[in-house]
Amino acid sequence: MIHFDPVYFLLALPPLALMLWAQWRVKSNVAAGGRVGANMTGAAAARLILDRAGLQHVRIEPVEGELSDHYDPRDKTLRLSPEIYGRRSAAAVGIAAHEAGHALQDATNYGPMALRAMAVPAATAGGKIASIAVLGGFLAMWIGAYSFAQPLILLGILGYGAILAFQVINLPVEFDASNRAKRLVTELGIVDAEGGRWVNKCLNAAAWTYVAATLSTAATMLYYILVYSRMNNQR
C-alpha cells in the first residue's frame, strides 16, 4: 500500500533547498552583475575568445529565451540569449565566456566532454523511462501486484542511474568551462578587476545549480533503492 513516507522527504528536501538557494543566487548575481560594465558585449567577448584560440569557424548567433545560452558541438555554433548577446556587462561576458569555454573544450578534445557526449543517449532514455517506471511500480504496489512492481521500480532505478552518471560526468565539464572563462575575461581585458569579481560570482553561483541537481538525482535514486530493498525483504 502507498502511504506517506518521511524517508523520501528527509532525502529530497536538502537537495531541493540547495537547488532553490542556488537558483536564487544565480538570478541575484546575474542581475547585480548585469549592472557592472564590461569593455564589450557578450557576443564580442565570445568572438574574441574563439578567435584568439583559432576557432574562427565557430559561429555565434542569438537565440530566444532567458538564459538559454549554449554551445552546440554538432554544428559548432555558440548560441546566446538576447540579454547576453548584446549587453556590455560583467554577467553577459561571463556567461558568454563560459559557453566559449565549451567550444575550447570541444576543439581540444577535452576528455570529460567526450564522455558526456557518450552518456547523452542513456541519460535521455533514462529521463523518459525513470518517472514512468516508478509511477507504474507504485501503482502496482497499490493494487498488490508486487511481482510487477519490483521490476518496474528496478527499471526506474536504472533510469535514474543513467541520469546521475551524466550529471556526475557533466560537473567537471562545467567547472572547467567556468575556470577558463574566469581566466580569459581578465587576461584578454574584457573586464576590469571589479568586473572579474562579478564574473566569478555569477559563474560560481551557476556551478551550484549543477551540484544541487546532481545531489537531487542521487537522493531520488537512493530512495527508490531503499524501496526496492524493502520489497525484497518483504518477500
C-alpha positions in Angstrom: 0.0 0.0 0.0 1.1 3.5 -0.8 1.5 5.8 2.3 3.3 8.8 3.5 7.0 8.1 3.7 9.1 10.5 5.7 12.3 9.0 4.4 11.5 10.5 1.0 11.3 14.0 2.4 14.4 13.5 4.5 16.3 12.6 1.4 14.7 15.0 -1.0 14.4 18.2 1.0 18.1 19.1 1.5 18.9 18.9 -2.3 15.7 20.8 -3.0 16.6 23.6 -0.6 20.1 23.7 -2.1 18.6 24.0 -5.6 16.3 26.8 -4.6 19.2 28.6 -2.9 21.4 28.1 -6.0 18.8 29.4 -8.4 18.2 32.4 -6.2 22.0 33.1 -6.2 22.2 32.8 -10.0 19.3 35.3 -10.5 20.5 37.8 -7.9 24.1 37.7 -9.1 23.3 37.9 -12.8 21.0 40.8 -12.0 23.7 42.6 -10.0 26.4 41.6 -12.4 24.3 43.0 -15.2 24.7 46.4 -13.7 28.6 46.2 -13.8 30.0 47.4 -17.0 32.3 45.5 -19.4 34.5 46.6 -22.3 32.4 44.7 -24.9 29.2 42.8 -25.4 28.8 39.1 -24.6 28.9 38.2 -28.3 32.0 40.3 -28.8 33.7 38.7 -25.8 32.9 35.2 -27.1 34.2 36.1 -30.5 37.4 37.4 -29.1 38.0 34.3 -27.1 37.2 32.0 -30.0 39.4 33.9 -32.5 42.3 34.0 -30.1 42.1 30.2 -29.9 42.0 29.9 -33.7 38.3 29.0 -33.8 37.1 31.4 -36.4 34.9 28.7 -37.9 32.7 28.6 -34.7 29.6 30.7 -35.3 27.9 32.9 -32.7 24.2 33.6 -33.1 21.4 34.9 -30.9 18.7 32.5 -29.6 15.4 33.2 -28.0 14.8 32.5 -24.3 16.0 33.7 -20.9 19.5 32.2 -20.1 19.1 29.7 -23.0 22.8 30.1 -23.8 24.6 27.0 -25.0 27.3 25.7 -27.3 26.3 23.0 -29.9 29.2 20.8 -30.7 27.3 19.2 -33.6 27.2 22.3 -35.8 30.0 24.3 -34.0 27.6 27.1 -33.1 27.5 29.2 -29.9 24.1 30.5 -29.2 23.5 33.4 -26.8 20.2 34.7 -25.4 19.4 38.4 -26.1 20.3 39.6 -22.6 23.8 38.0 -23.0 24.4 38.5 -26.8 24.1 42.3 -26.9 24.8 43.5 -23.4 28.0 45.1 -22.2 28.0 43.8 -18.6 30.1 41.5 -16.4 27.3 39.0 -16.2 26.9 38.9 -20.0 30.6 38.5 -20.8 31.0 35.9 -18.1 28.2 33.7 -19.3 29.3 34.1 -23.0 32.9 33.3 -22.0 31.6 30.2 -20.2 29.9 29.0 -23.4 33.0 29.8 -25.4 34.9 27.6 -22.9 32.8 24.7 -24.1 33.9 25.4 -27.7 37.5 25.4 -26.5 36.9 22.1 -24.8 35.5 20.7 -28.0 38.4 21.9 -30.1 41.0 20.3 -27.7 39.1 17.0 -27.3 38.6 17.6 -23.6 38.1 14.1 -22.2 35.1 14.7 -19.9 33.3 16.5 -22.7 33.7 13.4 -24.9 32.4 11.2 -22.1 29.4 13.5 -21.6 28.5 13.2 -25.3 28.7 9.4 -25.0 26.4 9.5 -21.9 23.7 11.6 -23.5 21.7 8.8 -25.2 21.5 6.8 -22.0 20.6 9.8 -19.9 17.9 10.9 -22.4 16.4 7.4 -22.3 16.7 7.3 -18.6 14.8 10.6 -18.3 11.9 9.2 -20.3 11.8 5.9 -18.6 12.5 6.6 -14.9 9.5 8.5 -13.8 7.0 6.4 -15.8 8.5 3.1 -14.5 8.5 4.3 -10.8 4.9 5.5 -11.2 3.9 2.2 -12.6 5.7 0.4 -9.8 3.9 2.3 -7.1 0.5 1.8 -8.9 1.3 -2.0 -9.0 2.1 -1.9 -5.3 -1.2 0.0 -4.6 -3.2 -2.9 -6.2 -1.0 -5.5 -4.5 0.8 -6.7 -7.7 4.2 -6.8 -6.2 5.6 -9.2 -8.8 5.0 -6.4 -11.3 6.1 -3.6 -9.0 9.6 -4.9 -8.4 10.9 -4.9 -11.9 9.3 -1.5 -12.6 11.0 0.0 -9.6 14.3 -1.5 -10.7 13.8 -0.1 -14.2 13.2 3.3 -12.6 16.4 3.0 -10.5 18.4 2.1 -13.7 16.9 5.2 -15.4 17.9 7.5 -12.6 21.3 5.9 -12.6 21.8 6.8 -16.2 20.8 10.4 -15.4 23.1 10.5 -12.4 26.0 9.2 -14.4 25.5 12.0 -17.0 25.3 14.7 -14.3 28.4 13.5 -12.5 30.4 13.5 -15.8 29.0 16.9 -16.6 30.3 18.5 -13.4 34.0 18.7 -14.4 32.9 19.9 -17.9 31.0 22.8 -16.4 33.6 23.6 -13.8 36.4 23.6 -16.4 34.4 25.9 -18.7 33.9 28.3 -15.9 37.5 28.3 -14.9 38.6 29.0 -18.5 36.1 31.9 -18.6 37.2 33.5 -15.3 40.8 33.4 -16.5 40.2 34.6 -20.1 37.9 37.6 -19.3 40.7 39.2 -17.3 43.6 38.1 -19.4 42.0 39.5 -22.6 41.0 42.7 -20.9 37.3 42.0 -21.4 36.6 43.2 -17.8 38.5 45.1 -15.1 39.1 43.8 -11.6 35.6 44.7 -10.4 34.1 43.1 -13.4 36.2 40.0 -12.9 34.9 39.7 -9.4 31.3 39.7 -10.6 32.1 37.2 -13.4 33.4 34.9 -10.6 30.2 35.4 -8.6 27.9 34.7 -11.5 29.8 31.5 -12.6 30.3 30.2 -9.0 26.5 30.6 -8.4 25.7 28.7 -11.6 28.1 25.9 -10.6 26.0 25.3 -7.5 22.9 24.6 -9.7 24.7 21.7 -11.3 25.8 20.3 -7.9 22.3 20.6 -6.5 20.7 18.9 -9.5 23.2 16.0 -9.1 22.5 15.6 -5.4 18.8 15.7 -6.1 19.0 12.9 -8.6 21.3 10.9 -6.2 18.8 11.3 -3.3 15.9 10.3 -5.5 17.7 7.2 -6.7 18.8 6.3 -3.2 15.1 6.5 -2.1 14.0 4.1 -4.8 16.8 1.7 -3.9 15.5 1.7 -0.4 12.0 1.0 -1.6 13.3 -1.9 -3.8 15.2 -3.3 -0.8 12.2 -3.2 1.4 10.2 -5.1 -1.2 12.8 -7.8 -1.4 12.8 -8.1 2.4 9.0 -8.5 2.5 9.0 -11.4 0.0 
